[in-house]
């Protein structure tokens, strides 16, 4: 990737928009001191991500913005843009042209852009590291820093070499892996902490969830058991209902017929009671007979006053006793009838009959008293008449009695018929009572079946309450035996009790448990992934470390070869060598300021390492050992300024030969060279330009001769740097044309 153009706007002394085209392999920038030549170099270094303000000769970010002069006001921002030629490497990253821009504002805000898209500094560094442009700026040697690699501490030298060998990209990857590993460790700790935090709650929820799951299992079991139990019980109830309905039909039909028959018989008895007890003729004859008998008796009583009086008294007593006997017989008869009767209509009729009989008996009693009194008086008057008429009365009495006997026979036949009817009524009522009793037992069974239905319904509702949902019963044939029924009821009750014990633990707990369990599983999976990521990152870091160490070891060997060649060319002989040394722990523990004093090449403190000992570059450094012809050198501090410059140049050129950077910027690195060494230096630049683009800031004429384009930097009274350019190829052509 070649730098083809540089634009500066408001950067330090370049207040105006300034463009430097860099088409040649070697571009030289010349000009008087203070004109701003080094500002061009610092602009390149600044744009590539340099963060050390001191290196860029500044104290704060706004020092890089043109601060104004008497003729030009100060600016609010500064920007530098680098245009890189699209080559094969750049196309790998999807760019037709790589444009890197850095801007700074007065408030100290910095912006980085790649192809006009704002990015992070990290993105710029990663992109540049892919092309061998690291943060150590080994490819940019600013003014006064030509021997920086010689004076740098051994650890910093190692970093410069790693940058030069293109290992920065692997270091960045390793650093990124380290950061990821640290973040992974933090994440792992955080996830473990979160997982530990939810474990007690998860454990509690698990127990609750087990209760819920157990309750769900119990509910399902209860559901199946209840479906079988209530289905078979319903089959039993339906069968019993059908049986009772069928068994009731015949008795109820027979009872209906009996009730109709009883009603009919009762109506017939009601008609008989309303009719005269005997025919009219029989009643009249009995009355006449009674009158004749009374007359006869009266005549007989009147036979004597005293005897008649006594007889009359006896007769009265007898009549009174007879009346009592009649009443007793009537009452006994009525009581017998009452025994056959039940509550209801007949009971009411009986009461009416009893009351009428009592009234009738009282009327007869009164009537008899009146008749006896009247007859007694008549008998006294007709005593003589009755004696003569006694025979006629007796004859009349006999005739009436004979006739009455005939009538009585006929009446007895009628009474027998009535008794038969009464017996039939009695039997019908007995049969009806038996049927009612039989039906009563069915009613008891129906009532028992009804209560059983109510119990089953209550049990069903109770089971549904525990099941928590409506279910359909039916579809299961068969019935239960009493033992099976009792056993299933007990089992259902046991299940309900167990479900009752688990009340208060519902679906919400199970839902929460599943959520927490999912979260715990997620954490477990995260821990597993983090563990795998940790192992993967550790393997990656190991691979990167091994690659960095191996490539670094191999690169140092190659640089040593080139270093020896360039050193020999510079000094006409001698030896130069880079050595990998182990940095002592006491030095690693000191503050980084110790590095400024670590300029000695004394190898007693830092011994050379073998390849195996050099592993783990974080604890190793680079020492430089040189031997100049005809001069005994024990340390780099014993070198003169020119010798240090030649040594550093030889080392820099050796580094670029092993892994050529896209470009190399040298700011007056040839200032300390004499004419002879300048020629050697110029020749090496020419050879080096075949592999690396060179941008030189110089006052050396030998160096200027190697340039394809020469930029002159001037600064006037306005305090603004300006650029003039000369292309030597075009100038040579013009000069040749002028000669012709």
Secondary structure, DSSP 8 states (H G I E B T S, - for coil): --EEEEEEESBTTB-S-EEEE--SSEEEEEE-TTSSHHHHHHHHHHHTT---TTTTT-SSGGGGB----SSS---SEEEEEEEE---HHHHTTT-SSEEEEEEEETTS-EEEEETTEEE-HHHHHHHHHTTT--TT-TTEE-TT-TTHHHHS-HHHHHHHHHHHTT-HHHHHHHHHHHHHHHHHHHHHHHHHHHHHHHHHHHHHHHHHHHHHHHHHHHHHHHHHHHHHHHHHHHHHHHHHHHHHHHHHHHHHHHHHHHHHHHHHHHHHHHHHHHS-SS-HHHHHHHHHHHHHHHHHHHHHHTTSHHHHHHHHHHHHHHHHHHHHHHHHHHHHHHHHHHHH--TTHHHHHHHHHHHHHHHHHHHHHHHHHHHHHHHHHHHHHSHHHHHHHHHHHHHHHHHHHHHHHHHHHHHHHHHHHHHHHHHHHHHHHHHHHHHHHHHHHHHHHHHHHHHHHHHHHHHHHHHHHHHTS------------HHHHHHHHHHHHHHHHHHHHTTT--HHHHHHHHHHHHHHHHHHHHHHHHHHHHHHHHHHHHHHHHHHHHHHHHHHHHHHHHHHHHHHHHHTS-EEEEEEEE--HHHHHS-GGGGGG-----TTSS-B--TTTT--GGGEEEEEEEE-TT---SSGGGS-HHHHHHHHHHHHHHHHHHS--SEEEEESTTTT--HHHHHHHHHHHHHHTTTSEEEEE---HHHHHT-SEEEEEEE-TT--EEEEEEEHHHHHHHHHHHH-
